[in-house]
């Protein structure tokens, strides 16, 4: 009889901490999607759906990255419009 655990791949990262931080500090709509994808990683993994868990992990990472990038863009634009442009044209 074979040991089932020997065939089980390691659980992919959920990126939950990154998802929560980007939701709080960056773009919350993308961050919420990242949190949803991150929660699916453990669910898929516990069901034995390893490829789906890997896809959910990559999707959670990508949504968190999109949230972080869009948050930085919004902060830079806000800084530009509230501080830099009034100094130039003001």
BELKACOR-V991918 format. One record per backbone hydrogen bond with DSSP energy under -0.5 kcal/mol. NH is the residue of the N-H (numbers start at 1). CO is the residue of the C=O. If there is no record, write none. Layout:
nh,co
NH,CO
NH,CO
This chain:
nh,co
4,2
6,3
7,4
8,5
9,7
19,15
20,16
21,17
22,18
23,19
24,20
25,21
26,22
27,67
28,26
31,27
32,28
33,29
34,30
35,31
36,32
37,33
38,34
39,35
40,36
41,37
41,38
42,38
43,39
44,40
45,41
46,42
47,43
48,45
49,44
50,48
53,49
54,50
55,51
56,52
57,53
58,54
59,55
60,56
61,57
62,58
63,59
64,60
65,61
66,62
67,63
68,64
69,65
70,66
71,67
72,68
73,69
74,70
75,71
76,72
77,73
78,74
79,75
80,76
81,77
82,78
83,79
84,79
85,80
87,83
88,84
89,85
90,86
